[in-house]
Amino acid sequence: MKNISERDKKHLWHPLTQHKLHPESLAVTRAKGAVLYDENDKTYIDGIASWYTCVYGHCNDFIIQKAYEQMQRLDHVVFSGFTHEPAVALSEALMDILPDNQEKLFFSDNGSTASDVAIKMALQYHFNRGNKRNVLVAFEEGFHGDTFGAMSVSGLSVYNGPFEDFFLSVERIPVPDGENNREVADKLRSIVEKGTVAGFIYEPLVQGAAAMKMHDAEGLNALIGICKEHDVVTIADEVMTGFGKTGKYFASEYMRHKPDIMSMSKALTAGMLPMAVTSCTQEIYDAFYSDDISKGLFHGHTYSANPVACSVALAGITLLRSEEMQAHIQRVTEAHRRFDEEIKHHPKVASTRQLGVIYALDLRVKMERYGNLRDKLFRFFMGNGVFLRPLGNTIYILAPYVVTDEQLQQIYNVIGRALDEVL
Ligand SMILES: *Cc1c(COP(=O)(O)O)cnc(C)c1O
Protein backbone atom coordinates (compact mmCIF):
# COMPACT_ATOMS: atom_id res chain seq x y z
CA MET A 1 0.00 0.00 0.00
CA LYS A 2 1.32 3.45 -0.93
CA ASN A 3 1.51 6.05 1.81
CA ILE A 4 -1.27 8.60 2.34
CA SER A 5 0.49 11.46 0.53
CA GLU A 6 0.92 9.31 -2.59
CA ARG A 7 -2.67 8.00 -2.55
CA ASP A 8 -3.90 11.58 -2.11
CA LYS A 9 -2.67 12.59 -5.55
CA LYS A 10 -4.98 10.27 -7.45
CA HIS A 11 -8.39 11.77 -6.64
CA LEU A 12 -8.05 14.81 -4.41
CA TRP A 13 -8.29 18.48 -5.34
CA HIS A 14 -7.08 20.74 -2.50
CA PRO A 15 -8.28 24.25 -1.60
CA LEU A 16 -6.24 27.28 -2.67
CA THR A 17 -3.78 25.03 -4.48
CA GLN A 18 -2.26 25.09 -7.97
CA HIS A 19 -1.57 21.37 -8.15
CA LYS A 20 0.92 21.59 -11.00
CA LEU A 21 3.20 23.84 -8.95
CA HIS A 22 2.47 22.31 -5.54
CA PRO A 23 1.77 18.59 -5.98
CA GLU A 24 2.78 17.52 -2.45
CA SER A 25 0.43 17.41 0.54
CA LEU A 26 1.69 16.46 3.97
CA ALA A 27 -0.33 13.65 5.54
CA VAL A 28 -1.21 14.38 9.16
CA THR A 29 -2.35 11.34 11.10
CA ARG A 30 -3.11 12.74 14.55
CA ALA A 31 -2.94 15.84 16.71
CA LYS A 32 -2.97 16.70 20.41
CA GLY A 33 -2.70 20.05 22.16
CA ALA A 34 -0.51 22.26 19.98
CA VAL A 35 1.16 19.38 18.12
CA LEU A 36 0.49 17.77 14.73
CA TYR A 37 1.97 14.35 13.84
CA ASP A 38 2.64 13.35 10.23
CA GLU A 39 2.54 9.85 8.79
CA ASN A 40 6.22 9.36 9.60
CA ASP A 41 5.52 10.48 13.18
CA LYS A 42 7.46 13.70 12.74
CA THR A 43 5.94 16.43 14.94
CA TYR A 44 5.06 20.03 14.13
CA ILE A 45 3.98 22.74 16.55
CA ASP A 46 0.77 24.20 15.11
CA GLY A 47 1.78 27.88 15.14
CA ILE A 48 -1.47 29.02 13.48
CA ALA A 49 -3.96 26.77 15.33
CA SER A 50 -4.92 25.21 11.97
CA TRP A 51 -6.30 28.45 10.56
CA TYR A 52 -7.28 29.88 13.95
CA THR A 53 -9.70 27.09 14.83
CA CYS A 54 -8.16 24.77 17.45
CA VAL A 55 -7.53 27.48 20.04
CA TYR A 56 -8.18 25.22 23.06
CA GLY A 57 -5.78 22.61 21.68
CA HIS A 58 -6.29 19.79 19.19
CA CYS A 59 -8.44 16.87 20.29
CA ASN A 60 -9.36 18.53 23.57
CA ASP A 61 -10.68 15.85 25.95
CA PHE A 62 -13.52 17.98 27.37
CA ILE A 63 -14.80 18.84 23.89
CA ILE A 64 -14.52 15.22 22.75
CA GLN A 65 -16.52 14.11 25.78
CA LYS A 66 -19.31 16.65 25.09
CA ALA A 67 -19.44 15.68 21.40
CA TYR A 68 -19.58 11.98 22.30
CA GLU A 69 -22.41 12.49 24.80
CA GLN A 70 -24.42 14.48 22.26
CA MET A 71 -23.80 11.91 19.50
CA GLN A 72 -25.47 9.26 21.64
CA ARG A 73 -28.53 11.44 22.31
CA LEU A 74 -29.39 13.26 19.06
CA ASP A 75 -27.27 13.38 15.91
CA HIS A 76 -29.29 15.63 13.67
CA VAL A 77 -32.74 16.99 13.05
CA VAL A 78 -34.13 19.57 10.66
CA PHE A 79 -33.89 23.07 12.19
CA SER A 80 -36.92 24.52 10.36
CA GLY A 81 -39.92 23.88 12.57
CA PHE A 82 -37.80 21.95 15.09
CA THR A 83 -35.39 22.95 17.83
CA HIS A 84 -33.18 21.24 20.39
CA GLU A 85 -31.35 21.78 23.67
CA PRO A 86 -27.81 22.22 22.24
CA ALA A 87 -28.93 25.09 19.96
CA VAL A 88 -30.88 26.79 22.75
CA ALA A 89 -28.06 26.36 25.26
CA LEU A 90 -25.55 27.67 22.73
CA SER A 91 -27.69 30.73 22.02
CA GLU A 92 -27.79 31.49 25.76
CA ALA A 93 -24.04 30.98 26.15
CA LEU A 94 -23.25 33.19 23.14
CA MET A 95 -25.53 35.95 24.43
CA ASP A 96 -23.47 35.97 27.64
CA ILE A 97 -20.28 36.81 25.76
CA LEU A 98 -21.48 38.79 22.71
CA PRO A 99 -21.87 42.59 22.86
CA ASP A 100 -25.13 43.51 24.65
CA ASN A 101 -26.95 44.70 21.53
CA GLN A 102 -26.90 41.24 19.88
CA GLU A 103 -30.19 39.39 20.31
CA LYS A 104 -30.78 36.78 17.58
CA LEU A 105 -28.68 34.00 16.06
CA PHE A 106 -28.80 32.42 12.62
CA PHE A 107 -26.85 29.23 11.88
CA SER A 108 -24.84 28.24 8.83
CA ASP A 109 -21.86 26.02 8.09
CA ASN A 110 -18.70 28.12 7.63
CA GLY A 111 -17.29 31.62 7.65
CA SER A 112 -18.17 32.32 4.02
CA THR A 113 -21.83 31.41 4.46
CA ALA A 114 -21.89 33.43 7.71
CA SER A 115 -20.76 36.44 5.64
CA ASP A 116 -23.33 35.72 2.93
CA VAL A 117 -26.11 35.48 5.50
CA ALA A 118 -24.97 38.80 7.02
CA ILE A 119 -24.98 40.45 3.58
CA LYS A 120 -28.44 39.06 2.79
CA MET A 121 -29.73 40.30 6.15
CA ALA A 122 -28.41 43.81 5.41
CA LEU A 123 -29.86 43.91 1.87
CA GLN A 124 -33.24 42.49 2.85
CA TYR A 125 -33.45 44.71 5.97
CA HIS A 126 -33.71 47.73 3.64
CA PHE A 127 -35.80 45.89 1.04
CA ASN A 128 -38.38 44.83 3.64
CA ARG A 129 -38.73 48.42 4.79
CA GLY A 130 -39.49 49.51 1.23
CA ASN A 131 -36.18 51.25 0.73
CA LYS A 132 -34.09 49.22 -1.67
CA ARG A 133 -30.33 49.79 -1.33
CA ASN A 134 -27.86 47.83 -3.40
CA VAL A 135 -24.31 48.95 -2.52
CA LEU A 136 -22.02 47.49 0.13
CA VAL A 137 -18.96 49.13 1.61
CA ALA A 138 -15.90 47.10 2.56
CA PHE A 139 -12.26 47.61 3.44
CA GLU A 140 -9.47 47.31 0.92
CA GLU A 141 -7.66 44.00 1.50
CA GLY A 142 -10.56 42.64 3.54
CA PHE A 143 -11.38 38.94 3.42
CA HIS A 144 -14.83 37.52 4.07
CA GLY A 145 -14.80 34.14 2.32
CA ASP A 146 -15.02 32.42 -1.04
CA THR A 147 -18.74 32.11 -1.81
CA PHE A 148 -20.09 34.75 -4.21
CA GLY A 149 -21.36 37.33 -1.73
CA ALA A 150 -18.34 36.95 0.52
CA MET A 151 -15.96 37.00 -2.45
CA SER A 152 -17.58 40.20 -3.75
CA VAL A 153 -16.87 42.13 -0.56
CA SER A 154 -13.37 40.67 -0.18
CA GLY A 155 -10.75 43.07 -1.47
CA LEU A 156 -7.77 40.84 -1.64
CA SER A 157 -7.76 38.18 -4.19
CA VAL A 158 -5.91 38.50 -7.44
CA TYR A 159 -7.37 35.08 -8.25
CA ASN A 160 -10.97 36.28 -8.72
CA GLY A 161 -10.62 37.10 -12.43
CA PRO A 162 -13.18 34.62 -13.78
CA PHE A 163 -15.89 35.81 -11.38
CA GLU A 164 -15.58 39.57 -11.14
CA ASP A 165 -18.31 40.28 -13.70
CA PHE A 166 -20.81 38.62 -11.36
CA PHE A 167 -19.91 40.45 -8.16
CA LEU A 168 -22.23 42.51 -5.97
CA SER A 169 -21.79 46.26 -6.12
CA VAL A 170 -19.08 47.23 -3.62
CA GLU A 171 -17.31 50.48 -2.70
CA ARG A 172 -13.95 50.19 -0.96
CA ILE A 173 -12.33 52.33 1.68
CA PRO A 174 -8.85 52.06 3.23
CA VAL A 175 -8.52 50.91 6.84
CA PRO A 176 -8.09 53.72 9.40
CA ASP A 177 -4.47 53.58 10.57
CA GLY A 178 -4.60 56.38 13.14
CA GLU A 179 -3.02 58.92 10.77
CA ASN A 180 -5.60 58.81 7.99
CA ASN A 181 -8.70 58.50 10.20
CA ARG A 182 -10.21 61.76 9.05
CA GLU A 183 -9.66 61.06 5.34
CA VAL A 184 -11.19 57.60 5.59
CA ALA A 185 -14.17 58.97 7.53
CA ASP A 186 -14.68 61.66 4.86
CA LYS A 187 -14.50 59.06 2.12
CA LEU A 188 -17.06 56.84 3.86
CA ARG A 189 -19.34 59.83 4.48
CA SER A 190 -19.25 60.83 0.80
CA ILE A 191 -20.21 57.25 -0.18
CA VAL A 192 -23.04 56.73 2.32
CA GLU A 193 -24.55 60.18 1.75
CA LYS A 194 -25.79 58.95 -1.63
CA GLY A 195 -28.33 56.85 0.26
CA THR A 196 -27.65 53.67 -1.71
CA VAL A 197 -25.46 51.86 0.80
CA ALA A 198 -27.11 48.88 2.52
CA GLY A 199 -24.25 47.76 4.72
CA PHE A 200 -20.62 48.09 5.74
CA ILE A 201 -18.73 44.84 6.34
CA TYR A 202 -15.36 44.81 8.10
CA GLU A 203 -12.97 42.60 10.00
CA PRO A 204 -12.68 44.48 13.30
CA LEU A 205 -9.10 45.59 14.08
CA VAL A 206 -7.26 42.64 12.49
CA GLN A 207 -7.44 41.58 8.85
CA GLY A 208 -6.38 37.95 8.97
CA ALA A 209 -5.96 37.09 5.31
CA ALA A 210 -4.23 40.43 4.68
CA ALA A 211 -1.47 38.94 6.87
CA MET A 212 -2.73 40.14 10.25
CA LYS A 213 -2.83 43.76 9.16
CA MET A 214 -4.07 45.80 12.15
CA HIS A 215 -5.93 49.09 12.26
CA ASP A 216 -7.06 51.77 14.66
CA ALA A 217 -9.97 51.24 17.08
CA GLU A 218 -10.86 54.95 17.32
CA GLY A 219 -10.86 55.22 13.54
CA LEU A 220 -13.08 52.17 13.14
CA ASN A 221 -15.41 53.40 15.89
CA ALA A 222 -15.90 56.65 13.95
CA LEU A 223 -16.73 54.71 10.76
CA ILE A 224 -19.34 52.61 12.55
CA GLY A 225 -20.78 55.84 13.97
CA ILE A 226 -21.13 57.35 10.49
CA CYS A 227 -22.96 54.23 9.31
CA LYS A 228 -25.37 54.45 12.24
CA GLU A 229 -26.19 58.06 11.31
CA HIS A 230 -27.09 56.97 7.77
CA ASP A 231 -29.00 53.77 8.58
CA VAL A 232 -26.21 51.68 7.04
CA VAL A 233 -26.14 48.20 8.58
CA THR A 234 -22.75 47.46 10.15
CA ILE A 235 -21.42 43.92 9.91
CA ALA A 236 -18.44 42.82 12.02
CA ASP A 237 -16.86 39.73 10.50
CA GLU A 238 -15.42 38.12 13.63
CA VAL A 239 -14.79 34.77 11.97
CA MET A 240 -11.05 35.15 12.67
CA THR A 241 -11.00 37.61 15.59
CA GLY A 242 -13.69 35.98 17.74
CA PHE A 243 -13.36 33.89 20.91
CA GLY A 244 -10.50 35.48 22.78
CA LYS A 245 -7.77 35.98 20.19
CA THR A 246 -7.57 39.77 20.54
CA GLY A 247 -7.54 39.65 24.35
CA LYS A 248 -11.32 40.13 24.56
CA TYR A 249 -14.06 37.66 23.66
CA PHE A 250 -14.71 39.67 20.49
CA ALA A 251 -12.68 42.45 18.85
CA SER A 252 -15.89 44.51 18.61
CA GLU A 253 -15.58 45.12 22.35
CA TYR A 254 -12.70 47.56 21.64
CA MET A 255 -15.14 49.98 19.95
CA ARG A 256 -17.90 51.98 21.69
CA HIS A 257 -20.27 51.64 18.72
CA LYS A 258 -21.42 48.03 18.39
CA PRO A 259 -22.14 46.29 15.08
CA ASP A 260 -25.71 45.48 14.00
CA ILE A 261 -24.64 42.07 12.73
CA MET A 262 -21.73 39.77 13.63
CA SER A 263 -20.45 36.65 11.94
CA MET A 264 -18.43 33.95 13.65
CA SER A 265 -17.00 30.55 12.79
CA LYS A 266 -13.46 29.08 12.99
CA ALA A 267 -12.82 28.95 16.80
CA LEU A 268 -16.59 28.80 17.40
CA THR A 269 -16.35 25.01 17.13
CA ALA A 270 -12.72 24.76 18.25
CA GLY A 271 -11.59 22.93 15.11
CA MET A 272 -13.77 19.91 15.89
CA LEU A 273 -16.67 20.41 13.45
CA PRO A 274 -17.64 23.02 10.86
CA MET A 275 -20.33 25.50 11.87
CA ALA A 276 -21.00 29.24 11.79
CA VAL A 277 -23.32 31.75 13.39
CA THR A 278 -24.53 35.15 12.20
CA SER A 279 -25.95 37.20 15.06
CA CYS A 280 -27.95 40.41 14.86
CA THR A 281 -29.83 43.03 16.86
CA GLN A 282 -33.54 42.98 17.63
CA GLU A 283 -33.96 45.86 15.16
CA ILE A 284 -32.58 43.82 12.24
CA TYR A 285 -34.71 40.83 13.24
CA ASP A 286 -37.84 42.98 13.53
CA ALA A 287 -37.52 44.08 9.88
CA PHE A 288 -38.14 40.42 8.93
CA TYR A 289 -40.92 39.76 11.47
CA SER A 290 -44.19 40.12 9.60
CA ASP A 291 -47.54 38.59 8.61
CA ASP A 292 -46.10 38.59 5.11
CA ILE A 293 -44.28 35.28 4.60
CA SER A 294 -42.00 36.71 1.91
CA LYS A 295 -40.46 39.11 4.43
CA GLY A 296 -38.81 36.16 6.21
CA LEU A 297 -35.16 35.26 5.69
CA PHE A 298 -35.42 32.41 3.22
CA HIS A 299 -31.96 31.06 3.68
CA GLY A 300 -31.12 27.67 5.14
CA HIS A 301 -28.60 24.88 5.15
CA THR A 302 -29.31 21.20 5.61
CA TYR A 303 -26.96 21.00 8.58
CA SER A 304 -28.12 24.27 10.20
CA ALA A 305 -27.55 24.10 13.97
CA ASN A 306 -26.34 20.50 13.90
CA PRO A 307 -26.76 19.34 17.53
CA VAL A 308 -23.28 17.83 17.81
CA ALA A 309 -21.66 20.98 16.41
CA CYS A 310 -23.72 23.09 18.83
CA SER A 311 -22.58 20.93 21.76
CA VAL A 312 -18.98 21.30 20.65
CA ALA A 313 -19.37 25.09 20.42
CA LEU A 314 -20.96 25.19 23.85
CA ALA A 315 -18.05 23.19 25.29
CA GLY A 316 -15.64 25.59 23.61
CA ILE A 317 -17.29 28.62 25.22
CA THR A 318 -17.16 26.88 28.62
CA LEU A 319 -13.41 26.43 28.13
CA LEU A 320 -12.95 30.00 26.88
CA ARG A 321 -14.60 31.40 30.01
CA SER A 322 -12.60 29.23 32.42
CA GLU A 323 -9.91 30.85 34.57
CA GLU A 324 -7.45 28.35 33.22
CA MET A 325 -8.00 29.37 29.55
CA GLN A 326 -7.96 33.08 30.40
CA ALA A 327 -4.62 32.53 32.16
CA HIS A 328 -3.28 30.80 29.02
CA ILE A 329 -4.36 33.76 26.87
CA GLN A 330 -2.61 36.14 29.28
CA ARG A 331 0.53 34.01 29.35
CA VAL A 332 0.81 33.76 25.55
CA THR A 333 0.12 37.50 25.17
CA GLU A 334 2.96 38.32 27.57
CA ALA A 335 5.34 35.83 25.95
CA HIS A 336 4.73 37.48 22.56
CA ARG A 337 5.47 40.87 24.13
CA ARG A 338 8.84 39.65 25.44
CA PHE A 339 9.66 38.06 22.08
CA ASP A 340 8.77 41.32 20.37
CA GLU A 341 11.27 43.24 22.53
CA GLU A 342 13.95 40.83 21.35
CA ILE A 343 13.15 40.64 17.68
CA LYS A 344 11.84 44.05 16.66
CA HIS A 345 15.32 45.60 16.32
CA HIS A 346 16.64 42.77 14.15
CA PRO A 347 17.98 44.33 10.93
CA LYS A 348 15.76 42.11 8.79
CA VAL A 349 12.56 43.05 10.65
CA ALA A 350 10.79 46.09 9.21
CA SER A 351 7.93 46.28 11.73
CA THR A 352 5.97 44.22 14.25
CA ARG A 353 2.44 44.27 15.64
CA GLN A 354 0.40 42.47 18.27
CA LEU A 355 -3.13 42.30 19.59
CA GLY A 356 -3.77 39.67 22.26
CA VAL A 357 -2.33 36.35 21.13
CA ILE A 358 -2.02 37.51 17.51
CA TYR A 359 1.57 38.44 16.69
CA ALA A 360 3.01 39.43 13.30
CA LEU A 361 6.28 40.74 11.94
CA ASP A 362 7.02 42.18 8.51
CA LEU A 363 10.33 41.32 6.89
CA ARG A 364 12.48 43.92 5.27
CA VAL A 365 12.34 42.11 1.92
CA LYS A 366 9.99 42.16 -1.05
CA MET A 367 8.08 38.92 -1.38
CA GLU A 368 5.15 37.65 -3.37
CA ARG A 369 2.18 36.30 -1.44
CA TYR A 370 2.88 32.78 -2.66
CA GLY A 371 6.39 33.33 -4.10
CA ASN A 372 9.64 31.32 -3.91
CA LEU A 373 11.14 32.99 -0.84
CA ARG A 374 7.85 32.48 0.96
CA ASP A 375 8.00 28.76 0.03
CA LYS A 376 11.59 28.56 1.24
CA LEU A 377 10.62 30.07 4.60
CA PHE A 378 7.66 27.70 4.90
CA ARG A 379 9.92 24.69 4.20
CA PHE A 380 12.47 25.93 6.74
CA PHE A 381 9.81 26.22 9.44
CA MET A 382 8.32 22.80 8.66
CA GLY A 383 11.77 21.22 8.43
CA ASN A 384 12.36 22.48 11.96
CA GLY A 385 9.07 21.13 13.29
CA VAL A 386 7.04 24.35 13.34
CA PHE A 387 3.93 24.96 11.23
CA LEU A 388 3.85 28.64 10.31
CA ARG A 389 2.39 29.99 7.11
CA PRO A 390 4.10 33.20 6.02
CA LEU A 391 1.93 35.49 3.88
CA GLY A 392 3.83 37.83 1.56
CA ASN A 393 6.63 39.28 3.71
CA THR A 394 4.73 38.69 6.96
CA ILE A 395 5.40 35.95 9.47
CA TYR A 396 2.64 35.61 12.04
CA ILE A 397 1.91 33.47 15.07
CA LEU A 398 -1.57 32.51 16.28
CA ALA A 399 -0.94 29.33 18.23
CA PRO A 400 -3.51 27.45 20.33
CA TYR A 401 -3.91 29.18 23.72
CA VAL A 402 -2.69 25.98 25.40
CA VAL A 403 0.68 26.07 23.62
CA THR A 404 3.37 25.46 26.28
CA ASP A 405 6.13 27.94 27.11
CA GLU A 406 8.64 25.50 25.70
CA GLN A 407 6.71 25.15 22.42
CA LEU A 408 6.42 28.93 22.15
CA GLN A 409 10.16 29.21 22.63
CA GLN A 410 10.66 26.72 19.80
CA ILE A 411 8.46 28.87 17.54
CA TYR A 412 10.40 32.03 18.46
CA ASN A 413 13.76 30.28 17.97
CA VAL A 414 12.89 29.00 14.52
CA ILE A 415 11.74 32.47 13.46
CA GLY A 416 14.99 33.96 14.77
CA ARG A 417 17.02 31.36 12.90
CA ALA A 418 15.02 31.92 9.70
CA LEU A 419 15.91 35.61 9.78
CA ASP A 420 19.61 34.74 9.95
CA GLU A 421 19.76 31.58 7.83
CA VAL A 422 17.06 31.85 5.14
CA LEU A 423 16.89 35.54 4.26
C1 LIG B 1 -11.66 32.37 7.23
C2 LIG B 1 -12.48 33.59 7.16
C3 LIG B 1 -13.70 33.59 6.46
C4 LIG B 1 -14.18 32.42 5.66
O1 LIG B 1 -14.44 31.33 6.47
P1 LIG B 1 -14.53 29.86 5.82
O2 LIG B 1 -14.97 29.01 6.95
O3 LIG B 1 -13.15 29.55 5.35
O4 LIG B 1 -15.50 29.91 4.71
C5 LIG B 1 -14.46 34.75 6.48
N1 LIG B 1 -14.05 35.83 7.15
C6 LIG B 1 -12.89 35.87 7.83
C7 LIG B 1 -12.49 37.10 8.56
C8 LIG B 1 -12.05 34.75 7.84
O5 LIG B 1 -10.89 34.78 8.51
Ligand as a Chemical Component Dictionary entry (heavy atoms), coordinates in Angstrom:
data_LIG
# 
_chem_comp.id                   LIG 
_chem_comp.type                 NON-POLYMER 
_chem_comp.pdbx_formal_charge   0 
_chem_comp.three_letter_code    LIG 
# 
loop_
_chem_comp_atom.comp_id 
_chem_comp_atom.atom_id 
_chem_comp_atom.alt_atom_id 
_chem_comp_atom.type_symbol 
_chem_comp_atom.charge 
_chem_comp_atom.model_Cartn_x 
_chem_comp_atom.model_Cartn_y 
_chem_comp_atom.model_Cartn_z 
_chem_comp_atom.pdbx_ordinal 
LIG C1 C1 C 0 -11.659 32.370 7.235 1  
LIG C2 C2 C 0 -12.477 33.589 7.157 2  
LIG C3 C3 C 0 -13.705 33.594 6.458 3  
LIG C4 C4 C 0 -14.181 32.416 5.663 4  
LIG O1 O1 O 0 -14.440 31.331 6.473 5  
LIG P1 P1 P 0 -14.533 29.860 5.821 6  
LIG O2 O2 O 0 -14.970 29.013 6.950 7  
LIG O3 O3 O 0 -13.146 29.554 5.346 8  
LIG O4 O4 O 0 -15.498 29.911 4.710 9  
LIG C5 C5 C 0 -14.460 34.747 6.478 10 
LIG N1 N1 N 0 -14.050 35.831 7.154 11 
LIG C6 C6 C 0 -12.886 35.866 7.831 12 
LIG C7 C7 C 0 -12.494 37.102 8.562 13 
LIG C8 C8 C 0 -12.055 34.748 7.845 14 
LIG O5 O5 O 0 -10.890 34.782 8.506 15 
# 
loop_
_chem_comp_bond.comp_id 
_chem_comp_bond.atom_id_1 
_chem_comp_bond.atom_id_2 
_chem_comp_bond.value_order 
_chem_comp_bond.pdbx_ordinal 
LIG C1 C2 SING 1  
LIG C2 C3 SING 2  
LIG C2 C8 DOUB 3  
LIG C3 C4 SING 4  
LIG C3 C5 DOUB 5  
LIG C4 O1 SING 6  
LIG O1 P1 SING 7  
LIG P1 O2 DOUB 8  
LIG P1 O3 SING 9  
LIG P1 O4 SING 10 
LIG C5 N1 SING 11 
LIG N1 C6 DOUB 12 
LIG C6 C7 SING 13 
LIG C6 C8 SING 14 
LIG C8 O5 SING 15 
# 
